[in-house]
Amino acid sequence: MANRILGIIGWIGTACVLVAFVLVLAGRTQFAPPAVWDTYRYYLAWAGLVFLLTYILGQWREFARMFSRRQARYGGLTLVSVLTVLGILVAVNYIGQRQNKRWDLTAAQQFSLSDQSRNVLAKLDAPLQIMVFTQEPSFVEFRDRLNEYEYVSSQVTTQYIDPDKQRALAQQHDVQQYGTVVFSYKGRTERITTSTEQDITNGIIKVVTGEQKKVYFTQGHGEKDPASTERDGYNTVAEGLKRENYVVETVVLAQTGAVPEDAAVVVVAGPRTDFFAPEIEALTKYLGTAGKLLLALDPPEKADAAQTPNLIALAHDWGIDVENTVVVDVSGMGRLLGTDASVPVAANYPSHPITDRFTILTAYPLARAVVPVPGGVNGRTAQTFVESSSRSWAEADVKALLASGEVSLDETGGDRPGPIPLAAAVSAATTSEPPKPEADAEAPKPETRVVVFGDSDFPTNGVVGIQGNRDLFLNTVGWLVQQENLISIRAKEPDDRRITLTAAQQGNITWLALLVIPGAIFGTGVYSWWRRR
């Protein structure tokens, strides 16, 4: 009688568990039962488990007798092994969902974010929403890249929207074409229409900074032109500045008489003639109000070329001596880039925010030494952040070098052995800057910042193809405007690793695949058959 009752309890328990399981499956379909059934499902599951547990406890002798047999023991061990393996798999998946770790095995690390992207994401202090408006088949094109942004920062969320299916949302965000990416951050929005890492990161920079800073390039003394696409122009780096949310303009100080009030940085790039006294006075006044100045002063290209004493004196006032020398580099590093000893190549970068974690070669066609003044000037102490190799020197006999092109290190003649400083920077606090409004209370304190390079050719279109040159120039501007999150290595495009074959090579590969390899396999089979015969 007791066994019959226990049997009924066991069947009732099994039925309760099965009904609860069916309700769970039904809840995930379009025929989901009313919400009240969720409560019934919960109670049915627990009631079924209680009935089954009661049945097992009431039949413990039968279970013990069953497991005392050899086959039952083997079956029990097998069951335990299967459950153990399943438990390990469940645990691995559970941990994997919460401890995401990825490895990028591509040669160019094309699925890993650059230092710049990581720095920008690390500065996020509010949620950043990224909305991708494109057709569903194209979602994967953006998802592969944007997943990395979500992986690096928990502040980033992405949403993929088909504008054909959600027209109202597309119109709300003024989407005009497929592939539009909209960034939303602290009530500001920005949009791009490409999926490369550089463009995505630049879009984030624009929406995070919220304002465009103006970079003015001086003109009127033979300086490099930011609009020129010639080899000696600055068009490439100017476009790089625009992508990082800067506005690039030119200014003739001799005409304006003062630096524009909205100037974030003033760049004096390779002037061939010296600035007039009123222009120097305008720059000095500008620096007195937390101004930012980048001087790139070349050595003379000819023995009788004019110097720029006024600009050199301005650099000295900020603790930087611009020497009348030419840096010669015989280390052989220049041969890696197809240059000679007149182009020093730097791989050594003393500690400075501009070159933080910077490990890429940079080259400087015909550069002069730029040396911080020992002890500083008027409390302003400069710091070197680019140096040439130890097998270089600063040649003092510039006339002999430019005339014959053949010189050697002569310390008794005034030459100074390397490494030679090629760039220096200085910053100083200022009290003349007007106080910022309360909304900008967390902004960095205004400083006057000056950077001097002994060469203006390294950012030109003809040399900036060396990625270190481009990054160093953009890092310098980022430091000058006190946006340290822009100081880093920019993203590189994936290498083109395709193999280009001639028609003859393609024909050889075709015959190899269709005739030679199958023929060799067939011949091996015939030979093996003949040997066995």
C-alpha positions as CSV (number, residue, x, y, z in Angstrom):
1,M,0.0,0.0,0.0
2,A,2.8,2.4,1.0
3,N,4.7,1.6,-2.3
4,R,1.5,2.4,-4.3
5,I,1.2,5.8,-2.6
6,L,4.8,6.6,-3.2
7,G,4.5,5.6,-6.8
8,I,1.5,8.0,-7.2
9,I,3.5,10.7,-5.5
10,G,6.4,10.1,-7.9
11,W,4.1,10.3,-11.0
12,I,2.5,13.5,-9.7
13,G,5.9,15.1,-9.1
14,T,7.0,14.2,-12.6
15,A,3.8,15.6,-14.1
16,C,4.2,18.9,-12.2
17,V,7.8,19.3,-13.4
18,L,6.8,18.6,-17.0
19,V,3.9,21.1,-17.0
20,A,6.1,23.8,-15.5
21,F,8.7,23.1,-18.2
22,V,6.0,23.3,-20.9
23,L,4.9,26.7,-19.5
24,V,8.4,28.0,-19.6
25,L,8.8,27.1,-23.3
26,A,5.3,28.5,-24.1
27,G,6.3,31.8,-22.5
28,R,9.1,32.2,-25.1
29,T,6.7,31.9,-28.1
30,Q,4.1,34.2,-29.6
31,F,1.4,32.1,-27.8
32,A,2.6,33.0,-24.4
33,P,0.1,32.4,-21.6
34,P,-1.1,35.3,-19.4
35,A,1.3,36.7,-16.8
36,V,-0.6,35.0,-14.0
37,W,0.6,31.7,-15.3
38,D,4.1,32.7,-14.3
39,T,3.1,32.2,-10.6
40,Y,1.5,28.8,-11.4
41,R,4.6,27.7,-13.2
42,Y,6.7,28.7,-10.2
43,Y,4.6,26.7,-7.7
44,L,4.2,23.7,-10.0
45,A,8.0,23.4,-10.3
46,W,8.6,23.5,-6.6
47,A,5.7,21.2,-5.9
48,G,7.0,18.7,-8.4
49,L,10.5,18.8,-6.9
50,V,9.1,18.2,-3.4
51,F,7.0,15.2,-4.6
52,L,10.0,13.7,-6.4
53,L,12.2,14.2,-3.4
54,T,9.6,12.5,-1.2
55,Y,9.5,9.6,-3.6
56,I,13.2,9.2,-3.6
57,L,13.5,9.3,0.2
58,G,10.7,6.7,0.5
59,Q,12.4,4.3,-1.9
60,W,15.9,4.8,-0.6
61,R,16.4,1.0,0.0
62,E,15.5,0.2,-3.6
63,F,18.0,2.8,-4.9
64,A,20.7,1.6,-2.6
65,R,20.1,-2.0,-3.7
66,M,20.2,-0.9,-7.4
67,F,23.5,1.0,-7.0
68,S,25.0,-2.0,-5.2
69,R,25.2,-3.9,-8.6
70,R,28.2,-3.6,-10.7
71,Q,26.5,-2.3,-13.8
72,A,24.7,0.3,-11.7
73,R,28.0,1.5,-10.2
74,Y,29.5,1.8,-13.7
75,G,26.4,3.6,-14.9
76,G,26.6,5.9,-11.9
77,L,30.2,6.8,-12.5
78,T,29.4,7.5,-16.1
79,L,26.5,9.8,-15.1
80,V,28.7,11.6,-12.6
81,S,31.4,12.1,-15.3
82,V,28.9,13.5,-17.7
83,L,27.5,15.8,-15.1
84,T,31.0,17.0,-14.2
85,V,31.8,17.8,-17.8
86,L,28.5,19.7,-18.2
87,G,29.2,21.6,-15.0
88,I,32.7,22.6,-16.2
89,L,31.2,23.8,-19.5
90,V,28.5,25.8,-17.7
91,A,31.1,27.3,-15.4
92,V,33.4,28.3,-18.3
93,N,30.5,29.9,-20.2
94,Y,29.4,31.7,-17.0
95,I,32.9,33.1,-16.4
96,G,33.4,33.9,-20.1
97,Q,30.3,36.1,-20.1
98,R,31.6,38.2,-17.2
99,Q,35.4,38.1,-17.9
100,N,35.7,39.0,-21.5
101,K,39.2,38.5,-22.9
102,R,40.1,38.9,-26.6
103,W,43.3,38.3,-28.5
104,D,44.1,40.0,-31.8
105,L,46.3,37.8,-33.9
106,T,46.3,39.9,-37.1
107,A,49.7,41.2,-38.3
108,A,48.6,44.9,-38.2
109,Q,46.5,44.5,-35.1
110,Q,43.5,45.7,-37.2
111,F,41.0,44.5,-34.6
112,S,42.7,46.3,-31.7
113,L,42.1,50.0,-30.9
114,S,45.0,52.4,-31.1
115,D,46.4,54.3,-28.1
116,Q,44.5,57.4,-29.2
117,S,41.1,55.6,-29.2
118,R,41.8,54.1,-25.8
119,N,42.9,57.4,-24.3
120,V,39.7,59.1,-25.6
121,L,37.5,56.4,-24.2
122,A,39.3,56.5,-20.8
123,K,38.3,60.2,-20.5
124,L,34.6,59.5,-20.9
125,D,32.7,60.5,-17.7
126,A,29.2,60.1,-19.0
127,P,27.4,57.5,-21.2
128,L,28.2,57.7,-24.9
129,Q,25.5,56.4,-27.3
130,I,26.5,55.4,-30.8
131,M,23.6,54.8,-33.3
132,V,24.4,53.2,-36.7
133,F,21.9,53.9,-39.4
134,T,22.4,51.4,-42.2
135,Q,20.6,48.4,-43.8
136,E,20.6,45.2,-41.8
137,P,23.1,43.3,-44.1
138,S,25.6,46.0,-43.4
139,F,25.4,45.9,-39.6
140,V,28.3,43.5,-39.4
141,E,30.6,46.0,-41.1
142,F,30.2,48.4,-38.2
143,R,29.7,45.8,-35.4
144,D,33.1,44.3,-35.9
145,R,34.7,47.7,-35.2
146,L,32.3,49.1,-32.6
147,N,32.4,45.9,-30.4
148,E,36.0,47.0,-29.6
149,Y,34.8,50.3,-28.3
150,E,32.2,48.7,-26.0
151,Y,34.8,46.2,-24.8
152,V,37.2,49.0,-23.8
153,S,34.7,51.3,-22.1
154,S,31.6,50.4,-20.2
155,Q,30.3,54.0,-21.0
156,V,29.8,53.1,-24.7
157,T,26.6,51.6,-25.9
158,T,25.7,50.9,-29.6
159,Q,22.4,50.6,-31.4
160,Y,22.0,49.4,-35.0
161,I,19.0,50.9,-36.9
162,D,17.6,50.2,-40.3
163,P,16.5,53.6,-41.6
164,D,14.0,52.0,-43.9
165,K,12.2,50.3,-41.0
166,Q,12.5,53.2,-38.5
167,R,12.0,56.3,-40.7
168,A,10.9,58.5,-37.9
169,L,14.1,57.9,-35.9
170,A,16.2,58.4,-39.0
171,Q,14.5,61.7,-39.7
172,Q,14.9,62.8,-36.1
173,H,18.7,62.5,-36.4
174,D,18.8,64.0,-39.9
175,V,20.1,60.8,-41.5
176,Q,20.6,61.4,-45.3
177,Q,22.4,58.3,-46.3
178,Y,23.2,54.7,-45.3
179,G,26.2,54.2,-43.1
180,T,25.6,57.3,-41.0
181,V,26.9,57.0,-37.4
182,V,25.4,59.4,-34.8
183,F,27.2,60.0,-31.5
184,S,25.3,61.4,-28.5
185,Y,27.1,62.6,-25.4
186,K,25.9,65.0,-22.7
187,G,23.2,66.4,-25.0
188,R,25.6,67.0,-27.9
189,T,25.5,65.1,-31.2
190,E,27.9,64.4,-34.0
191,R,27.7,62.3,-37.1
192,I,30.1,60.6,-39.6
193,T,29.5,58.4,-42.6
194,T,32.4,56.0,-42.5
195,S,33.4,53.0,-40.4
196,T,37.2,53.3,-40.0
197,E,38.6,53.5,-36.5
198,Q,40.2,56.9,-37.2
199,D,36.9,58.5,-38.3
200,I,35.0,56.9,-35.4
201,T,37.5,58.1,-32.8
202,N,37.5,61.6,-34.4
203,G,33.7,61.6,-34.2
204,I,33.9,60.8,-30.5
205,I,36.5,63.5,-30.0
206,K,34.3,66.1,-31.6
207,V,31.2,65.2,-29.6
208,V,33.2,65.0,-26.3
209,T,35.1,68.3,-26.7
210,G,31.9,70.1,-27.8
211,E,33.8,73.0,-29.4
212,Q,36.3,73.5,-32.2
213,K,39.6,75.1,-31.4
214,K,41.3,77.3,-34.0
215,V,44.9,76.7,-35.1
216,Y,46.4,79.7,-36.9
217,F,49.4,79.4,-39.3
218,T,51.3,82.6,-39.8
219,Q,52.0,83.8,-43.3
220,G,53.9,86.6,-44.9
221,H,57.5,85.4,-44.3
222,G,57.7,82.3,-46.6
223,E,56.2,80.0,-44.0
224,K,54.7,76.6,-44.9
225,D,51.2,76.8,-46.3
226,P,48.6,74.6,-44.6
227,A,46.5,74.6,-47.8
228,S,49.3,73.5,-50.2
229,T,49.4,70.0,-51.6
230,E,53.0,70.3,-52.8
231,R,55.8,68.3,-51.2
232,D,56.7,71.2,-49.0
233,G,53.1,72.0,-48.0
234,Y,51.2,71.2,-44.8
235,N,48.0,70.0,-46.3
236,T,48.2,66.5,-44.9
237,V,48.7,67.6,-41.2
238,A,46.1,70.3,-41.7
239,E,43.6,67.7,-42.7
240,G,44.6,65.7,-39.7
241,L,44.0,68.6,-37.5
242,K,40.5,69.1,-39.0
243,R,39.6,65.4,-38.4
244,E,40.5,66.0,-34.7
245,N,38.0,68.9,-34.4
246,Y,40.3,71.8,-35.1
247,V,39.7,74.7,-37.4
248,V,42.7,75.6,-39.5
249,E,43.2,79.2,-40.7
250,T,46.0,81.5,-41.6
251,V,46.9,84.9,-40.3
252,V,49.3,87.7,-41.4
253,L,50.4,89.4,-38.2
254,A,51.8,92.4,-40.1
255,Q,48.3,93.2,-41.3
256,T,46.2,92.3,-38.2
257,G,48.6,93.7,-35.7
258,A,47.6,91.2,-33.1
259,V,46.9,87.5,-32.7
260,P,43.2,86.7,-33.2
261,E,41.3,86.4,-29.9
262,D,39.9,83.0,-30.8
263,A,43.4,81.5,-31.5
264,A,44.0,78.3,-29.6
265,V,47.5,77.8,-31.1
266,V,49.7,79.9,-33.4
267,V,52.1,78.0,-35.6
268,V,55.2,79.6,-37.1
269,A,56.4,77.0,-39.6
270,G,59.7,77.6,-41.3
271,P,59.8,81.4,-42.0
272,R,62.4,82.4,-44.6
273,T,62.6,85.9,-43.3
274,D,62.5,87.3,-39.8
275,F,59.4,88.7,-38.1
276,F,59.1,92.5,-37.7
277,A,59.2,94.0,-34.2
278,P,55.4,94.6,-34.1
279,E,54.8,91.0,-35.0
280,I,57.1,89.8,-32.2
281,E,55.3,92.2,-29.8
282,A,51.9,90.7,-30.9
283,L,53.2,87.2,-30.2
284,T,54.7,88.3,-26.8
285,K,51.4,89.9,-25.8
286,Y,49.5,86.7,-26.9
287,L,51.8,84.5,-24.8
288,G,51.2,86.7,-21.8
289,T,47.5,85.7,-21.9
290,A,47.9,81.9,-21.7
291,G,48.8,81.8,-25.4
292,K,50.1,78.7,-27.2
293,L,52.9,78.9,-29.7
294,L,54.7,76.4,-32.0
295,L,57.9,77.6,-33.6
296,A,59.6,75.5,-36.3
297,L,62.8,77.2,-37.3
298,D,65.0,75.7,-40.0
299,P,68.8,76.1,-40.2
300,P,69.9,78.3,-43.2
301,E,69.8,76.4,-46.5
302,K,72.6,78.5,-47.9
303,A,75.8,79.9,-46.4
304,D,74.6,83.5,-47.0
305,A,71.0,82.9,-46.0
306,A,69.3,85.4,-43.7
307,Q,68.8,84.4,-40.0
308,T,65.8,85.1,-37.9
309,P,67.2,86.8,-34.8
310,N,63.9,88.2,-33.6
311,L,62.2,84.8,-33.5
312,I,65.3,83.2,-32.0
313,A,65.3,85.9,-29.3
314,L,61.6,85.1,-28.6
315,A,62.5,81.5,-28.1
316,H,65.3,82.4,-25.8
317,D,62.9,84.5,-23.6
318,W,61.1,81.2,-23.0
319,G,64.2,79.3,-22.0
320,I,65.1,77.7,-25.4
321,D,68.3,78.4,-27.4
322,V,68.0,77.9,-31.2
323,E,71.6,77.3,-32.3
324,N,73.1,78.2,-35.6
325,T,74.1,74.6,-36.3
326,V,73.1,71.7,-38.5
327,V,72.6,68.2,-37.1
328,V,74.6,65.5,-38.9
329,D,73.6,61.9,-38.2
330,V,76.0,59.1,-39.3
331,S,74.3,56.3,-37.4
332,G,72.9,54.8,-40.6
333,M,69.4,54.9,-39.3
334,G,68.5,57.2,-42.1
335,R,69.3,54.6,-44.7
336,L,66.2,52.6,-43.4
337,L,64.2,55.5,-44.7
338,G,66.2,56.2,-47.9
339,T,67.9,59.3,-46.5
340,D,71.5,60.4,-45.9
341,A,73.4,61.9,-42.9
342,S,71.7,65.3,-43.4
343,V,68.4,63.9,-42.1
344,P,68.7,62.9,-38.5
345,V,66.4,60.2,-37.4
346,A,65.1,60.2,-33.8
347,A,64.2,57.1,-31.8
348,N,65.0,58.6,-28.4
349,Y,62.3,60.6,-26.7
350,P,63.0,62.0,-23.2
351,S,60.1,61.8,-20.8
352,H,57.4,64.4,-21.7
353,P,53.6,64.3,-22.1
354,I,54.0,64.9,-25.9
355,T,56.0,61.7,-26.3
356,D,54.4,59.6,-23.6
357,R,54.6,56.0,-24.9
358,F,55.9,57.3,-28.2
359,T,58.2,54.7,-29.8
360,I,58.0,55.4,-33.5
361,L,60.9,56.8,-35.6
362,T,60.7,60.4,-36.8
363,A,62.9,62.1,-39.4
364,Y,64.0,65.7,-39.7
365,P,65.3,66.9,-43.1
366,L,68.1,69.5,-42.4
367,A,67.6,70.3,-38.7
368,R,69.3,72.5,-36.2
369,A,69.9,72.0,-32.5
370,V,67.3,73.3,-30.0
371,V,68.7,73.4,-26.5
372,P,67.0,74.3,-23.2
373,V,68.8,77.2,-21.5
374,P,70.5,75.8,-18.3
375,G,68.7,77.1,-15.3
376,G,65.9,78.6,-17.4
377,V,65.0,82.2,-18.2
378,N,62.8,84.3,-16.0
379,G,61.7,81.2,-14.1
380,R,60.8,79.3,-17.4
381,T,62.6,76.0,-17.7
382,A,62.3,74.2,-21.0
383,Q,62.5,70.4,-21.5
384,T,63.8,68.4,-24.4
385,F,61.4,65.8,-25.8
386,V,63.2,64.7,-29.1
387,E,66.9,63.8,-29.5
388,S,69.0,62.5,-32.3
389,S,71.1,59.4,-32.0
390,S,74.4,59.2,-30.1
391,R,76.2,58.9,-33.4
392,S,75.3,62.4,-34.5
393,W,76.6,65.8,-33.8
394,A,75.8,69.5,-34.1
395,E,78.0,70.9,-36.9
396,A,79.1,74.4,-36.1
397,D,80.8,75.1,-39.4
398,V,77.6,75.5,-41.3
399,K,79.3,77.3,-44.3
400,A,81.7,74.4,-44.9
401,L,78.9,71.9,-44.6
402,L,76.6,73.7,-47.0
403,A,79.5,74.4,-49.5
404,S,81.1,70.9,-49.7
405,G,78.7,68.6,-47.9
406,E,81.7,66.8,-46.3
407,V,82.4,67.4,-42.6
408,S,83.5,65.4,-39.6
409,L,83.1,65.8,-35.9
410,D,85.5,68.4,-34.6
411,E,84.9,69.2,-30.9
412,T,87.8,71.7,-30.9
413,G,86.0,73.6,-33.7
414,G,82.8,74.0,-31.7
415,D,81.0,70.8,-32.8
416,R,79.0,69.2,-30.1
417,P,78.6,65.3,-30.0
418,G,75.2,63.7,-29.9
419,P,72.6,63.0,-28.8
420,I,71.4,66.5,-29.9
421,P,68.1,68.0,-28.8
422,L,65.8,68.6,-31.8
423,A,62.7,69.9,-30.0
424,A,62.0,71.5,-26.6
425,A,58.8,72.6,-24.8
426,V,58.1,74.9,-21.9
427,S,55.0,75.8,-20.0
428,A,54.3,78.5,-17.4
429,A,51.2,79.4,-15.3
430,T,49.6,82.7,-16.1
431,T,47.4,85.0,-13.9
432,S,46.3,87.3,-16.7
433,E,43.8,84.9,-18.1
434,P,40.2,85.9,-17.2
435,P,38.4,83.5,-14.8
436,K,36.4,80.7,-16.4
437,P,32.7,80.3,-15.8
438,E,31.4,77.8,-13.3
439,A,30.5,75.4,-16.1
440,D,34.2,75.1,-16.9
441,A,35.4,74.7,-13.3
442,E,36.8,71.3,-14.0
443,A,38.8,72.5,-17.1
444,P,42.6,72.6,-16.8
445,K,44.1,75.8,-15.4
446,P,45.3,78.1,-18.2
447,E,48.9,78.0,-19.0
448,T,51.3,79.5,-21.6
449,R,52.9,76.8,-23.6
450,V,55.7,77.1,-26.2
451,V,57.2,74.4,-28.3
452,V,60.3,74.9,-30.6
453,F,61.4,72.5,-33.3
454,G,64.7,72.8,-35.1
455,D,63.1,71.8,-38.4
456,S,59.8,72.7,-40.2
457,D,60.1,70.0,-42.9
458,F,59.2,67.0,-40.8
459,P,55.3,67.6,-41.0
460,T,55.4,68.4,-44.8
461,N,53.5,66.4,-47.3
462,G,56.7,64.8,-48.7
463,V,57.9,63.5,-45.3
464,V,54.8,63.1,-43.2
465,G,54.2,59.7,-44.7
466,I,56.5,58.5,-41.9
467,Q,53.7,58.0,-39.4
468,G,55.8,59.1,-36.5
469,N,56.2,62.6,-38.0
470,R,52.4,63.1,-38.4
471,D,51.7,61.7,-34.9
472,L,54.4,63.8,-33.3
473,F,53.0,67.0,-34.9
474,L,49.4,66.3,-33.9
475,N,50.6,65.3,-30.4
476,T,52.4,68.6,-30.0
477,V,49.3,70.6,-31.0
478,G,47.2,68.4,-28.6
479,W,49.6,69.2,-25.7
480,L,49.7,72.9,-26.6
481,V,45.9,73.2,-26.4
482,Q,45.9,71.2,-23.1
483,Q,44.0,68.3,-24.6
484,E,46.3,65.5,-23.4
485,N,43.7,62.8,-24.4
486,L,44.7,63.5,-28.0
487,I,48.4,62.7,-27.3
488,S,48.9,59.2,-28.6
489,I,49.5,57.0,-31.6
490,R,46.8,57.3,-34.2
491,A,45.1,54.3,-35.8
492,K,46.8,52.7,-38.8
493,E,44.9,51.3,-41.8
494,P,45.3,47.6,-42.3
495,D,48.2,46.6,-44.5
496,D,47.4,45.5,-48.0
497,R,48.6,41.9,-47.9
498,R,47.3,40.9,-51.3
499,I,49.6,39.0,-53.7
500,T,49.8,40.5,-57.2
501,L,50.6,37.9,-59.8
502,T,51.5,38.2,-63.5
503,A,49.6,36.3,-66.1
504,A,52.4,33.7,-66.4
505,Q,52.4,33.1,-62.6
506,Q,48.7,32.7,-62.6
507,G,49.0,30.1,-65.4
508,N,51.7,28.2,-63.5
509,I,49.5,28.1,-60.4
510,T,46.6,26.8,-62.5
511,W,48.6,24.0,-64.0
512,L,50.1,23.1,-60.6
513,A,46.6,22.8,-59.1
514,L,44.9,21.1,-62.0
515,L,47.6,18.8,-63.3
516,V,50.9,18.6,-61.4
517,I,49.6,17.9,-57.9
518,P,46.7,15.5,-59.0
519,G,49.2,13.8,-61.3
520,A,51.7,13.3,-58.5
521,I,49.1,11.8,-56.2
522,F,47.8,9.5,-59.0
523,G,51.4,8.4,-59.9
524,T,52.1,7.7,-56.2
525,G,49.0,5.5,-56.1
526,V,50.0,3.6,-59.3
527,Y,53.5,3.1,-57.9
528,S,52.2,1.7,-54.6
529,W,49.9,-0.6,-56.5
530,W,52.7,-1.9,-58.7
531,R,55.0,-2.5,-55.8
532,R,52.3,-4.6,-54.0
533,R,51.7,-6.6,-57.2
